[in-house]
Amino acid sequence: TQLLEQSPQFLSIQEGENLTVYCNSSSVFSSLQWYRQEPGEGPVLLVTVVTGGEVKKLKRLTFQFGDARKDSSLHITAAQPGDTGLYLCAGNVGGGSNYKLTFGKGTLLTVNP
Amino acid sequence: GAGVSQTPSNKVTEKGKYVELRCDPISGHTALYWYRQSLGQGPEFLIYFQGTGAADDSGLPNDRFFAVRPEGSVSTLKIQRTERGDSAVYLCASSPWTGSGELFFGEGSRLTVL
């Protein structure tokens, strides 16, 4: 059972454009994380959100956790080719320990020069 | 090295063979995790160690899969009687302690079962 639905599955844009990708679930998460994965490498943590309604910024990336802690979004401003990769959201349902993460299938982003 | 190291990076084997995949976590990290990522999917939890013991092995798909971490550092994932459906990238991650909130992943071991 896939608890986390990510959309879109694929996204191809031109350098300089803005974009938003989504992570949705029917389950409530105690925390949610976003990772970026490049080909042949493991996922790298970008951010952890914990509080409903929380917004975090990481340079050109803005992450938002839904008020009900069931969904999240990632917005990238002025995308660059270096942003290309697979963006994964991962949620911890159990609370406390973050060890047993449930991952979505990811959004594969391609930023063309 | 500074990061999580996994060997081999690629393994091709025949159906029915036995396979071992090794993970060397970041020094000092007490928690170690194994995930499996099939093509087009996100990583799927397999097993988690806190120190030497398997704290949660509920993600192992069946009894052909087994993992050990005898000295609380290096871990080995063992797969018996491999099947074509076992083909995937096996990712290892470590974190400083349980619930630290950040998993550091290795590059993965790509297993292909012919």
Backbone of each chain as ProteinMPNN parsed JSONL, in Angstrom:
{"seq_chain_A": "TQLLEQSPQFLSIQEGENLTVYCNSSSVFSSLQWYRQEPGEGPVLLVTVVTGGEVKKLKRLTFQFGDARKDSSLHITAAQPGDTGLYLCAGNVGGGSNYKLTFGKGTLLTVNP", "coords_chain_A": {"N_chain_A": [[0.853, -1.199, 0.0], [0.634, 2.132, -0.976], [1.268, 4.815, 0.861], [1.906, 7.428, 0.485], [1.346, 9.745, -2.001], [2.818, 11.118, -4.783], [2.987, 13.961, -6.895], [3.616, 15.971, -9.834], [4.43, 12.85, -11.549], [6.472, 12.972, -13.394], [8.393, 15.766, -14.522], [9.339, 18.218, -16.712], [11.151, 21.045, -17.34], [12.147, 24.407, -18.335], [15.227, 26.089, -17.682], [15.131, 28.582, -15.181], [12.408, 28.685, -14.817], [9.595, 28.41, -12.549], [8.398, 25.954, -10.182], [6.168, 23.556, -8.684], [5.887, 20.747, -6.64], [4.058, 17.959, -5.308], [3.018, 16.205, -2.355], [0.974, 13.854, -1.065], [-1.308, 12.396, 1.295], [-3.545, 10.121, 2.972], [-3.051, 9.646, 5.508], [-1.971, 10.792, 8.737], [1.033, 12.37, 9.503], [3.737, 12.324, 11.782], [6.044, 13.588, 11.23], [7.594, 14.865, 8.273], [9.705, 14.328, 5.524], [11.786, 15.626, 2.909], [13.668, 14.428, 0.224], [16.383, 14.475, -2.128], [17.382, 12.659, -4.935], [19.979, 11.62, -6.967], [20.945, 10.096, -10.108], [22.299, 6.856, -9.606], [23.029, 7.326, -7.033], [22.459, 7.573, -3.441], [19.497, 8.753, -1.674], [19.431, 12.178, -0.564], [18.966, 14.08, 2.281], [16.861, 16.917, 2.321], [15.12, 18.517, 3.863], [13.308, 18.547, 6.979], [10.02, 18.582, 8.113], [7.836, 19.335, 10.752], [5.775, 20.555, 12.222], [2.326, 21.264, 11.787], [1.366, 23.328, 9.079], [3.804, 24.457, 8.877], [6.468, 26.259, 7.312], [9.388, 26.032, 5.484], [12.46, 27.327, 4.276], [14.999, 26.801, 1.901], [17.399, 28.179, 0.438], [16.537, 28.514, -2.855], [14.439, 26.833, -2.577], [11.273, 26.089, -1.255], [9.492, 24.682, 1.321], [6.46, 23.276, 2.433], [4.359, 22.206, 5.029], [1.275, 20.654, 5.38], [-1.613, 21.923, 7.154], [-3.033, 19.916, 8.467], [-1.176, 17.984, 8.621], [-1.026, 16.033, 6.639], [-0.157, 16.384, 4.129], [2.221, 17.808, 1.818], [4.227, 20.306, 0.185], [6.63, 21.208, -2.301], [8.288, 23.909, -3.498], [10.093, 25.301, -6.117], [12.007, 28.008, -7.008], [12.982, 29.769, -9.889], [14.334, 27.597, -11.364], [17.27, 25.586, -11.805], [19.65, 23.802, -13.877], [21.124, 22.155, -12.146], [19.263, 21.421, -10.289], [18.047, 19.219, -11.187], [16.772, 15.965, -10.702], [15.528, 13.202, -8.676], [12.861, 13.776, -6.644], [11.917, 12.969, -3.503], [9.386, 12.364, -1.133], [9.022, 11.558, 2.302], [7.494, 9.974, 4.983], [6.978, 9.744, 8.513], [5.013, 7.72, 10.268], [4.699, 6.69, 12.777], [5.647, 8.301, 14.869], [7.905, 9.882, 17.228], [10.582, 8.024, 16.893], [12.34, 8.321, 13.827], [12.899, 6.219, 12.159], [11.48, 4.402, 10.573], [10.64, 5.089, 7.767], [8.177, 5.917, 5.353], [8.227, 6.061, 1.952], [7.308, 8.101, -0.872], [6.733, 7.583, -4.45], [8.134, 9.441, -5.818], [9.041, 12.465, -7.637], [10.275, 12.967, -10.752], [12.395, 15.314, -11.794], [13.42, 17.308, -14.45], [15.547, 19.792, -15.46], [16.044, 21.823, -18.066], [18.76, 23.359, -19.804]], "CA_chain_A": [[0.0, 0.0, 0.0], [1.406, 3.354, -1.112], [0.632, 5.789, 1.716], [2.256, 8.76, 0.02], [1.196, 9.946, -3.43], [3.535, 12.302, -5.239], [2.61, 14.424, -8.226], [3.483, 14.978, -10.905], [5.443, 11.806, -11.526], [7.563, 13.495, -14.213], [8.279, 17.191, -14.795], [10.457, 18.719, -17.498], [10.971, 22.49, -17.48], [13.307, 25.156, -18.772], [15.958, 26.849, -16.674], [14.534, 29.859, -14.842], [10.986, 28.542, -14.499], [9.218, 27.996, -11.192], [7.624, 24.719, -10.18], [5.723, 23.018, -7.392], [5.559, 19.324, -6.606], [3.165, 17.704, -4.185], [3.083, 14.935, -1.636], [-0.32, 13.773, -0.391], [-1.614, 11.143, 1.96], [-4.732, 10.092, 3.826], [-2.551, 9.414, 6.867], [-1.32, 11.898, 9.435], [2.433, 12.086, 9.769], [4.346, 13.088, 12.861], [7.018, 14.431, 10.554], [7.727, 14.538, 6.861], [11.002, 14.73, 5.003], [12.021, 15.66, 1.473], [14.997, 14.009, -0.199], [16.686, 14.502, -3.56], [18.221, 11.534, -5.32], [20.536, 11.708, -8.313], [21.185, 8.741, -10.641], [23.436, 6.123, -9.077], [23.364, 7.746, -5.67], [21.386, 7.455, -2.474], [18.778, 10.002, -1.395], [20.061, 13.14, 0.341], [17.927, 14.832, 2.979], [16.784, 18.358, 2.095], [14.448, 19.21, 4.964], [12.319, 17.848, 7.798], [8.975, 19.441, 8.651], [7.254, 18.66, 11.905], [4.584, 21.248, 12.709], [1.325, 21.575, 10.781], [1.44, 24.694, 8.598], [5.207, 24.921, 8.878], [7.116, 26.598, 6.045], [10.844, 26.133, 5.593], [13.118, 27.724, 3.037], [16.378, 26.393, 1.706], [17.79, 28.93, -0.764], [15.416, 28.702, -3.789], [13.442, 25.803, -2.312], [10.351, 26.374, -0.163], [8.753, 23.492, 1.721], [5.318, 23.564, 3.303], [3.67, 21.056, 5.618], [-0.129, 20.996, 5.502], [-2.115, 22.156, 8.509], [-3.452, 18.642, 9.057], [0.011, 17.098, 8.575], [-1.263, 14.914, 5.728], [0.357, 16.687, 2.806], [3.343, 18.747, 1.785], [4.603, 20.758, -1.145], [7.987, 21.735, -2.516], [8.291, 24.907, -4.561], [11.433, 25.741, -6.523], [12.0, 29.265, -7.748], [14.079, 29.944, -10.863], [15.025, 26.306, -11.388], [18.543, 25.493, -12.5], [19.949, 22.414, -14.265], [21.599, 21.425, -10.976], [18.12, 20.959, -9.498], [17.578, 17.972, -11.784], [16.882, 14.798, -9.839], [14.288, 12.588, -8.187], [12.473, 14.364, -5.362], [11.153, 11.992, -2.732], [8.923, 12.716, 0.2], [9.023, 10.393, 3.19], [6.791, 10.297, 6.215], [7.054, 8.874, 9.677], [3.66, 7.628, 10.818], [4.663, 6.226, 14.157], [5.976, 9.282, 15.895], [9.138, 9.609, 17.951], [11.672, 7.593, 16.01], [12.172, 8.551, 12.399], [13.612, 5.185, 11.427], [10.684, 3.61, 9.638], [10.045, 6.048, 6.859], [7.445, 5.488, 4.17], [8.57, 6.959, 0.86], [6.518, 8.143, -2.095], [7.459, 7.119, -5.631], [9.003, 10.513, -6.262], [8.844, 13.28, -8.837], [11.524, 13.075, -11.514], [12.483, 16.661, -12.341], [14.499, 17.615, -15.402], [15.636, 21.214, -15.779], [16.827, 21.948, -19.293], [19.46, 24.65, -19.907]], "C_chain_A": [[0.884, 1.242, 0.0], [0.706, 4.431, -0.316], [0.832, 7.202, 1.215], [2.17, 8.83, -1.502], [1.923, 11.225, -3.825], [3.098, 12.659, -6.653], [3.318, 15.726, -8.55], [4.579, 13.924, -10.791], [6.688, 12.245, -12.295], [7.316, 14.982, -14.468], [9.542, 17.634, -15.527], [10.22, 20.196, -17.77], [12.253, 23.125, -17.978], [13.944, 25.894, -17.591], [15.282, 28.196, -16.456], [13.062, 29.785, -14.481], [10.808, 28.17, -13.022], [8.408, 26.717, -11.267], [7.227, 24.353, -8.757], [5.417, 21.542, -7.56], [4.874, 19.016, -5.28], [3.337, 16.297, -3.629], [1.827, 14.847, -0.78], [-0.568, 12.401, 0.208], [-2.931, 11.253, 2.703], [-4.338, 9.899, 5.284], [-1.942, 10.69, 7.439], [0.111, 11.491, 9.762], [2.944, 12.934, 10.922], [5.445, 13.987, 12.324], [7.114, 13.984, 9.109], [9.053, 15.094, 6.364], [10.971, 14.756, 3.48], [13.473, 15.311, 1.208], [15.145, 14.292, -1.698], [17.666, 13.365, -3.853], [18.682, 11.716, -6.758], [20.872, 10.295, -8.788], [22.438, 8.106, -10.048], [23.846, 6.506, -7.676], [22.184, 7.507, -4.746], [20.692, 8.784, -2.257], [19.55, 10.866, -0.399], [18.963, 13.998, 0.955], [18.027, 16.323, 2.669], [16.213, 19.069, 3.326], [13.554, 18.235, 5.724], [11.31, 18.878, 8.297], [8.194, 18.651, 9.688], [5.898, 19.253, 12.306], [3.623, 21.535, 11.575], [1.371, 23.041, 10.395], [2.853, 25.245, 8.483], [5.7, 25.19, 7.461], [8.613, 26.714, 6.307], [11.422, 26.495, 4.24], [14.567, 27.293, 3.052], [16.804, 26.986, 0.376], [16.569, 29.111, -1.668], [14.301, 27.686, -3.574], [12.601, 26.203, -1.11], [9.504, 25.142, 0.09], [7.622, 23.897, 2.642], [4.697, 22.257, 3.766], [2.22, 21.473, 5.82], [-0.575, 21.133, 6.947], [-2.473, 20.856, 9.224], [-2.334, 17.611, 9.064], [-0.25, 15.852, 7.726], [-0.622, 15.167, 4.369], [1.477, 17.722, 2.905], [3.595, 19.165, 0.347], [6.027, 21.281, -1.131], [7.928, 22.679, -3.701], [9.733, 25.311, -4.846], [11.294, 26.992, -7.385], [13.217, 29.326, -8.663], [14.952, 28.69, -10.937], [16.298, 26.362, -12.239], [18.815, 24.038, -12.87], [20.447, 21.562, -13.105], [20.491, 20.949, -10.066], [17.565, 19.64, -10.031], [17.797, 16.802, -10.831], [15.522, 14.254, -9.479], [14.0, 13.146, -6.799], [11.505, 13.413, -4.662], [10.649, 12.616, -1.443], [8.829, 11.43, 1.017], [8.405, 10.799, 4.511], [7.006, 9.261, 7.292], [5.676, 8.866, 10.336], [3.682, 7.426, 12.312], [4.913, 7.271, 15.21], [7.253, 8.91, 16.61], [10.271, 9.279, 17.003], [11.36, 7.873, 14.552], [12.681, 7.399, 11.565], [12.781, 4.516, 10.364], [9.923, 4.556, 8.725], [9.3, 5.341, 5.742], [7.703, 6.513, 3.079], [7.477, 6.946, -0.209], [7.36, 7.646, -3.26], [8.376, 8.2, -6.203], [8.496, 11.27, -7.469], [10.193, 13.425, -9.513], [11.53, 14.407, -12.244], [13.681, 16.775, -13.27], [14.437, 19.101, -15.708], [16.596, 21.368, -16.947], [17.479, 23.314, -19.392], [18.897, 25.5, -21.033]], "O_chain_A": [[1.761, 1.397, 0.849], [-0.337, 4.928, -0.74], [0.017, 8.082, 1.491], [2.837, 8.071, -2.205], [1.668, 12.29, -3.263], [2.871, 11.788, -7.493], [3.599, 16.514, -7.647], [5.535, 14.086, -10.032], [7.813, 11.934, -11.904], [6.171, 15.409, -14.613], [10.658, 17.457, -15.039], [9.206, 20.565, -18.362], [13.302, 22.485, -18.04], [13.267, 26.267, -16.633], [14.904, 28.874, -17.412], [12.521, 30.725, -13.899], [11.727, 27.691, -12.356], [7.797, 26.423, -12.295], [7.848, 24.771, -7.779], [4.76, 21.142, -8.521], [5.073, 19.701, -4.276], [3.733, 15.358, -4.32], [1.629, 15.66, 0.123], [-0.099, 11.384, -0.303], [-3.38, 12.352, 3.027], [-5.177, 9.976, 6.182], [-1.461, 11.551, 6.702], [0.354, 10.385, 10.246], [2.622, 14.117, 11.026], [5.738, 15.032, 12.905], [6.755, 12.857, 8.769], [9.464, 16.192, 6.74], [10.228, 14.006, 2.847], [14.384, 15.816, 1.863], [14.16, 14.341, -2.434], [18.635, 13.145, -3.126], [17.87, 11.94, -7.656], [21.063, 9.396, -7.97], [23.499, 8.729, -9.992], [24.885, 6.068, -7.182], [21.061, 7.271, -5.192], [21.232, 9.832, -2.612], [20.23, 10.355, 0.491], [18.137, 14.571, 0.245], [19.101, 16.92, 2.738], [16.746, 20.085, 3.775], [13.104, 17.228, 5.176], [11.688, 19.918, 8.836], [7.929, 17.461, 9.521], [4.985, 18.52, 12.687], [4.038, 21.996, 10.512], [1.409, 23.911, 11.264], [3.055, 26.375, 8.039], [5.391, 24.446, 6.531], [9.046, 27.404, 7.23], [10.948, 26.041, 3.199], [15.264, 27.401, 4.06], [16.604, 26.384, -0.679], [15.635, 29.811, -1.276], [13.32, 27.681, -4.316], [13.132, 26.605, -0.075], [8.871, 24.619, -0.826], [7.789, 24.746, 3.518], [4.532, 21.321, 2.984], [1.959, 22.541, 6.375], [0.01, 20.536, 7.851], [-2.249, 20.711, 10.426], [-2.547, 16.472, 9.48], [0.23, 14.762, 8.038], [-0.552, 14.258, 3.541], [1.65, 18.401, 3.917], [3.221, 18.462, -0.592], [6.548, 21.726, -0.109], [7.551, 22.272, -4.799], [10.495, 25.623, -3.931], [10.551, 27.011, -8.366], [14.331, 28.981, -8.267], [16.14, 28.719, -10.618], [16.382, 27.079, -13.236], [18.268, 23.132, -12.241], [20.209, 20.354, -13.088], [20.738, 20.154, -9.159], [16.713, 19.018, -9.396], [18.863, 16.663, -10.232], [14.493, 14.771, -9.914], [14.813, 12.999, -5.886], [10.427, 13.102, -5.169], [11.389, 13.309, -0.746], [8.584, 10.352, 0.476], [8.746, 11.834, 5.084], [7.189, 8.074, 7.024], [5.232, 9.873, 10.889], [2.813, 7.915, 13.033], [4.436, 7.14, 16.337], [7.65, 7.745, 16.604], [10.849, 10.17, 16.382], [10.23, 7.678, 14.103], [12.884, 7.568, 10.363], [13.32, 4.096, 9.34], [8.726, 4.787, 8.894], [9.735, 4.301, 5.247], [7.428, 7.7, 3.259], [6.812, 5.933, -0.428], [8.538, 7.327, -3.1], [9.285, 7.904, -6.979], [7.646, 10.792, -8.22], [11.142, 13.941, -8.923], [10.771, 14.611, -13.192], [14.799, 16.392, -12.925], [13.411, 19.612, -16.157], [17.79, 21.086, -16.839], [16.841, 24.326, -19.101], [19.368, 26.615, -21.26]]}, "seq_chain_B": "GAGVSQTPSNKVTEKGKYVELRCDPISGHTALYWYRQSLGQGPEFLIYFQGTGAADDSGLPNDRFFAVRPEGSVSTLKIQRTERGDSAVYLCASSPWTGSGELFFGEGSRLTVL", "coords_chain_B": {"N_chain_B": [[36.216, 6.32, 4.95], [34.128, 9.286, 4.673], [31.428, 8.99, 4.322], [28.519, 6.763, 4.092], [29.369, 3.556, 3.152], [28.924, 1.185, 0.596], [29.168, -2.136, -0.539], [29.018, -4.876, -2.909], [29.008, -2.377, -5.565], [27.643, -3.098, -7.769], [25.988, -6.102, -8.533], [25.648, -9.046, -10.243], [23.811, -11.924, -10.531], [22.8, -15.383, -10.677], [19.579, -16.843, -10.782], [18.56, -18.441, -7.837], [21.01, -18.422, -6.553], [23.178, -17.478, -3.774], [23.559, -14.375, -2.073], [25.502, -11.712, -0.714], [25.402, -8.524, 0.681], [27.166, -5.663, 1.618], [27.427, -3.177, 4.186], [28.959, -0.297, 5.351], [28.702, 1.83, 7.865], [28.556, 5.392, 8.716], [31.144, 6.401, 10.837], [30.612, 5.962, 14.271], [27.869, 6.211, 14.163], [24.974, 4.88, 15.498], [22.601, 3.782, 14.683], [21.332, 1.825, 12.035], [20.077, 1.212, 8.792], [18.328, -0.724, 6.347], [17.109, -0.382, 3.102], [15.083, -1.036, 0.207], [15.041, -0.341, -3.208], [13.078, -0.463, -5.91], [12.818, -0.312, -9.521], [11.552, 2.758, -10.535], [10.255, 3.227, -8.187], [9.901, 4.452, -4.79], [12.239, 4.231, -2.015], [11.929, 1.301, 0.04], [11.301, 0.22, 3.261], [13.285, -2.204, 4.934], [14.786, -3.355, 7.195], [15.949, -2.508, 10.481], [18.613, -1.599, 12.589], [19.602, -1.071, 15.929], [22.453, -0.503, 17.368], [23.807, -3.673, 17.874], [21.618, -5.289, 17.604], [18.696, -6.335, 15.774], [16.269, -4.107, 15.641], [13.865, -3.847, 14.367], [12.548, -5.862, 12.034], [10.499, -5.999, 10.291], [10.07, -5.329, 7.658], [11.366, -7.091, 5.985], [10.951, -9.152, 3.206], [10.55, -11.966, 3.137], [11.604, -15.195, 4.488], [13.95, -15.668, 3.137], [15.55, -13.565, 3.25], [17.969, -12.003, 5.281], [19.666, -10.214, 7.832], [22.628, -9.011, 9.435], [24.526, -7.553, 12.112], [27.027, -7.78, 13.648], [29.002, -6.523, 15.326], [28.04, -4.09, 15.82], [28.658, -2.205, 13.949], [29.603, -2.54, 10.915], [27.299, -3.922, 8.581], [25.679, -6.769, 7.132], [23.638, -7.732, 4.519], [21.867, -10.542, 3.684], [20.883, -12.699, 1.137], [19.161, -15.5, 0.307], [18.795, -18.13, -2.112], [18.169, -16.586, -4.481], [15.733, -14.719, -6.36], [14.254, -13.582, -9.461], [12.652, -11.42, -8.935], [13.919, -10.21, -6.843], [15.628, -8.388, -7.807], [16.915, -5.197, -7.613], [17.811, -1.96, -6.235], [19.676, -1.945, -3.37], [19.646, -0.12, -0.566], [21.583, 1.295, 2.001], [21.476, 2.987, 5.095], [22.557, 5.249, 7.659], [22.267, 6.671, 10.957], [22.934, 9.081, 13.572], [21.661, 8.417, 16.0], [18.709, 6.679, 17.116], [15.836, 8.18, 15.888], [17.043, 10.579, 15.316], [16.422, 12.035, 13.159], [17.645, 12.366, 10.697], [18.642, 10.543, 7.966], [21.501, 9.14, 6.569], [22.334, 8.153, 3.504], [23.901, 5.483, 1.693], [25.391, 4.834, -1.57], [24.199, 2.661, -2.597], [23.635, -0.803, -3.513], [23.398, -2.344, -6.51], [21.455, -4.957, -7.413], [21.143, -7.564, -9.672], [19.261, -10.177, -10.756], [19.475, -12.861, -12.773]], "CA_chain_B": [[35.588, 7.431, 4.248], [33.253, 10.111, 5.481], [30.026, 8.642, 4.136], [28.14, 5.357, 4.172], [29.99, 2.817, 2.053], [28.256, -0.083, 0.303], [29.819, -2.98, -1.542], [29.523, -4.271, -4.143], [28.109, -1.382, -6.136], [26.83, -3.855, -8.711], [26.102, -7.543, -8.4], [24.807, -9.819, -11.146], [23.835, -13.3, -10.107], [21.799, -16.236, -11.31], [18.459, -17.286, -9.944], [18.876, -19.548, -6.945], [22.284, -18.237, -5.879], [23.233, -16.745, -2.5], [24.187, -13.066, -2.241], [25.738, -10.891, 0.47], [25.634, -7.105, 0.429], [27.81, -5.111, 2.817], [27.255, -1.752, 4.47], [29.858, 0.268, 6.355], [28.055, 3.112, 8.173], [29.403, 6.491, 9.183], [31.726, 6.074, 12.135], [29.923, 6.524, 15.431], [26.415, 6.125, 14.01], [24.517, 3.658, 16.158], [21.434, 3.242, 13.986], [21.606, 1.427, 10.647], [18.834, 0.82, 8.11], [18.366, -1.228, 4.98], [15.937, -0.135, 2.271], [15.171, -1.584, -1.144], [14.39, 0.548, -4.172], [12.849, -1.067, -7.225], [12.771, 0.676, -10.594], [10.357, 3.593, -10.563], [9.631, 3.271, -6.864], [10.683, 5.015, -3.708], [12.817, 3.206, -1.137], [11.014, 0.538, 0.885], [11.977, -0.214, 4.48], [13.498, -3.64, 5.139], [15.194, -3.709, 8.548], [16.625, -1.439, 11.212], [19.441, -2.017, 13.72], [20.096, -0.129, 16.918], [23.574, -1.272, 17.882], [23.991, -4.979, 17.254], [20.372, -6.024, 17.459], [17.687, -5.884, 14.818], [15.157, -3.559, 16.408], [12.631, -4.002, 13.593], [12.809, -6.526, 10.751], [9.168, -6.244, 9.73], [10.042, -5.064, 6.235], [11.974, -8.175, 5.208], [9.826, -9.741, 2.464], [10.353, -13.382, 3.481], [12.723, -15.751, 5.259], [15.184, -15.77, 2.348], [16.309, -12.36, 3.556], [18.459, -11.952, 6.653], [20.72, -9.213, 7.976], [23.36, -9.064, 10.701], [25.412, -6.433, 12.445], [27.59, -8.455, 14.838], [29.791, -5.684, 16.221], [27.413, -2.777, 15.935], [29.136, -1.259, 12.94], [29.318, -3.065, 9.579], [26.143, -4.817, 8.469], [25.594, -7.557, 5.905], [22.313, -8.212, 4.122], [22.077, -11.832, 3.053], [19.709, -13.164, 0.397], [19.308, -16.897, -0.119], [17.947, -18.629, -3.22], [17.679, -15.362, -5.119], [14.71, -14.778, -7.395], [14.335, -12.426, -10.354], [11.955, -10.317, -8.272], [14.787, -9.569, -5.858], [16.427, -7.377, -8.504], [16.612, -3.861, -7.106], [18.944, -1.309, -5.57], [19.583, -2.09, -1.923], [20.233, 1.078, 0.041], [21.873, 1.287, 3.423], [21.55, 4.327, 5.672], [22.851, 5.279, 9.09], [21.993, 7.935, 11.637], [23.679, 9.114, 14.842], [20.891, 7.667, 16.988], [17.318, 6.49, 16.726], [15.029, 9.384, 15.988], [17.825, 11.807, 15.111], [15.73, 12.791, 12.14], [18.32, 12.427, 9.411], [19.278, 9.332, 7.487], [22.578, 9.327, 5.6], [22.278, 6.983, 2.641], [24.977, 5.12, 0.796], [25.042, 4.891, -2.986], [23.396, 1.502, -2.928], [24.145, -1.964, -4.246], [22.412, -2.734, -7.517], [21.417, -6.41, -7.576], [20.415, -8.073, -10.833], [19.138, -11.636, -10.727], [19.135, -13.316, -14.131]], "C_chain_B": [[34.598, 8.145, 5.126], [31.805, 9.661, 5.415], [29.776, 7.166, 4.363], [28.689, 4.643, 2.929], [29.286, 1.479, 1.852], [29.027, -0.84, -0.773], [29.056, -4.286, -1.704], [28.569, -3.197, -4.647], [27.162, -2.038, -7.14], [27.061, -5.34, -8.504], [25.122, -8.201, -9.365], [24.934, -11.277, -10.737], [22.748, -14.088, -10.822], [20.732, -16.633, -10.296], [18.881, -18.495, -9.119], [20.173, -19.385, -6.169], [22.12, -17.439, -4.583], [24.025, -15.458, -2.701], [24.376, -12.398, -0.877], [26.04, -9.468, 0.025], [26.117, -6.471, 1.727], [27.573, -3.617, 2.943], [28.194, -1.343, 5.592], [29.325, 1.66, 6.698], [29.067, 4.192, 8.541], [29.872, 6.169, 10.597], [30.971, 6.763, 13.271], [28.414, 6.493, 15.339], [25.932, 4.795, 14.584], [23.344, 3.006, 15.439], [21.78, 2.972, 12.524], [20.341, 0.843, 10.046], [19.153, 0.233, 6.743], [17.024, -0.907, 4.318], [16.175, -0.787, 0.913], [14.406, -0.653, -2.073], [14.304, -0.157, -5.52], [12.695, 0.05, -8.247], [11.446, 1.444, -10.561], [9.64, 3.72, -9.232], [10.502, 4.043, -5.888], [11.275, 3.905, -2.855], [11.769, 2.594, -0.217], [11.793, -0.027, 2.066], [12.098, -1.726, 4.563], [13.737, -3.959, 6.615], [15.983, -2.559, 9.161], [17.371, -2.041, 12.398], [19.703, -0.832, 14.636], [21.213, -0.877, 17.639], [23.682, -2.587, 17.137], [22.69, -5.694, 16.952], [19.442, -5.441, 16.423], [16.468, -5.422, 15.6], [13.83, -3.753, 15.703], [12.99, -4.625, 12.259], [11.515, -6.783, 9.991], [9.084, -6.01, 8.231], [10.702, -6.142, 5.385], [10.86, -8.96, 4.514], [9.55, -11.202, 2.793], [11.616, -13.912, 4.147], [13.964, -16.016, 4.415], [16.111, -14.589, 2.642], [16.703, -12.35, 5.031], [19.564, -10.901, 6.719], [21.341, -9.322, 9.354], [24.193, -7.807, 10.863], [26.137, -6.821, 13.737], [28.347, -7.563, 15.812], [29.24, -4.269, 16.309], [27.923, -1.749, 14.962], [28.731, -1.764, 11.562], [28.121, -4.009, 9.622], [26.205, -5.546, 7.134], [24.153, -7.991, 5.697], [22.533, -9.472, 3.297], [20.785, -12.273, 2.377], [19.995, -14.573, -0.108], [18.384, -17.178, -1.297], [17.314, -17.452, -3.971], [16.672, -15.654, -6.227], [14.795, -13.511, -8.238], [13.663, -11.19, -9.727], [12.77, -9.626, -7.2], [15.639, -8.475, -6.492], [15.971, -5.988, -8.091], [17.92, -3.215, -6.655], [18.707, -1.409, -4.071], [20.374, -0.96, -1.283], [20.447, 0.867, 1.527], [21.946, 2.731, 3.897], [21.933, 4.215, 7.143], [22.457, 6.633, 9.657], [22.654, 7.888, 13.012], [22.992, 8.341, 15.964], [19.465, 7.553, 16.491], [16.556, 7.793, 16.896], [15.808, 10.673, 15.815], [17.237, 12.646, 14.005], [16.429, 12.852, 10.809], [18.972, 11.087, 9.113], [20.315, 9.701, 6.444], [22.659, 8.043, 4.784], [23.595, 6.751, 1.925], [24.496, 5.168, -0.645], [24.243, 3.676, -3.437], [24.179, 0.396, -3.613], [23.067, -2.386, -5.226], [22.519, -4.235, -7.743], [20.567, -6.764, -8.789], [20.445, -9.588, -10.776], [18.647, -12.095, -12.1], [18.311, -14.598, -14.118]], "O_chain_B": [[34.262, 7.666, 6.209], [31.033, 9.914, 6.34], [30.666, 6.415, 4.764], [28.484, 5.091, 1.801], [29.073, 0.73, 2.806], [29.472, -0.271, -1.769], [28.489, -4.775, -0.727], [27.428, -3.125, -4.19], [26.031, -1.592, -7.333], [28.195, -5.783, -8.322], [23.919, -7.946, -9.313], [26.041, -11.8, -10.614], [21.885, -13.517, -11.489], [20.995, -16.735, -9.098], [19.476, -19.443, -9.632], [20.418, -20.13, -5.221], [21.085, -16.821, -4.332], [25.033, -15.442, -3.407], [23.521, -12.505, 0.002], [26.831, -9.241, -0.89], [25.554, -6.708, 2.796], [27.524, -2.889, 1.952], [28.221, -1.966, 6.653], [29.48, 2.585, 5.899], [30.265, 3.936, 8.659], [29.093, 5.723, 11.439], [30.725, 7.969, 13.239], [27.735, 6.725, 16.339], [26.414, 3.727, 14.207], [23.123, 1.803, 15.575], [22.433, 3.782, 11.866], [19.622, 0.081, 10.693], [20.109, 0.633, 6.077], [15.958, -1.129, 4.893], [17.312, -1.053, 0.524], [13.288, -0.231, -1.779], [15.313, -0.412, -6.178], [12.47, 1.207, -7.893], [10.367, 0.851, -10.559], [8.537, 4.262, -9.165], [11.69, 4.258, -6.13], [10.854, 2.754, -2.963], [10.848, 3.271, 0.242], [12.824, -0.676, 1.885], [11.137, -2.449, 4.297], [12.993, -4.733, 7.218], [16.595, -1.753, 8.46], [16.836, -2.882, 13.12], [19.99, 0.273, 14.175], [20.948, -1.782, 18.431], [23.652, -2.614, 15.907], [22.662, -6.61, 16.13], [19.393, -4.229, 16.212], [15.725, -6.233, 16.152], [12.783, -3.817, 16.348], [13.661, -3.998, 11.439], [11.446, -7.678, 9.149], [8.126, -6.446, 7.593], [10.595, -6.097, 4.159], [9.915, -9.391, 5.174], [8.397, -11.629, 2.728], [12.58, -13.173, 4.348], [14.947, -16.544, 4.934], [17.299, -14.618, 2.322], [15.893, -12.645, 5.909], [20.313, -10.725, 5.758], [20.671, -9.679, 10.323], [24.514, -7.108, 9.903], [25.881, -6.245, 14.794], [28.333, -7.824, 17.015], [29.903, -3.364, 16.815], [27.662, -0.556, 15.116], [27.639, -1.454, 11.085], [27.95, -4.785, 10.562], [26.711, -5.021, 6.142], [23.527, -8.552, 6.597], [23.293, -9.466, 2.329], [19.715, -12.223, 2.983], [20.948, -14.801, -0.853], [17.337, -16.55, -1.454], [16.092, -17.344, -4.076], [16.741, -16.669, -6.92], [15.334, -12.495, -7.797], [14.077, -10.058, -9.976], [12.372, -8.576, -6.696], [16.301, -7.718, -5.783], [14.794, -5.647, -8.203], [18.984, -3.833, -6.687], [17.659, -1.003, -3.569], [21.591, -0.857, -1.435], [19.588, 0.323, 2.221], [22.429, 3.601, 3.172], [21.662, 3.202, 7.788], [22.331, 7.616, 8.926], [22.905, 6.812, 13.556], [23.65, 7.691, 16.776], [19.063, 8.248, 15.557], [16.635, 8.432, 17.946], [15.3, 11.75, 16.128], [17.516, 13.841, 13.914], [15.846, 13.356, 9.849], [19.753, 10.567, 9.911], [20.04, 10.488, 5.538], [23.006, 6.982, 5.304], [24.314, 7.694, 1.593], [23.341, 5.499, -0.914], [23.678, 3.667, -4.531], [25.232, 0.624, -4.207], [21.957, -2.743, -4.828], [23.547, -4.729, -8.209], [19.425, -6.323, -8.917], [21.51, -10.203, -10.751], [17.542, -11.755, -12.525], [17.946, -15.108, -15.176]]}, "name": "protein", "num_of_chains": 2, "seq": "TQLLEQSPQFLSIQEGENLTVYCNSSSVFSSLQWYRQEPGEGPVLLVTVVTGGEVKKLKRLTFQFGDARKDSSLHITAAQPGDTGLYLCAGNVGGGSNYKLTFGKGTLLTVNPGAGVSQTPSNKVTEKGKYVELRCDPISGHTALYWYRQSLGQGPEFLIYFQGTGAADDSGLPNDRFFAVRPEGSVSTLKIQRTERGDSAVYLCASSPWTGSGELFFGEGSRLTVL"}
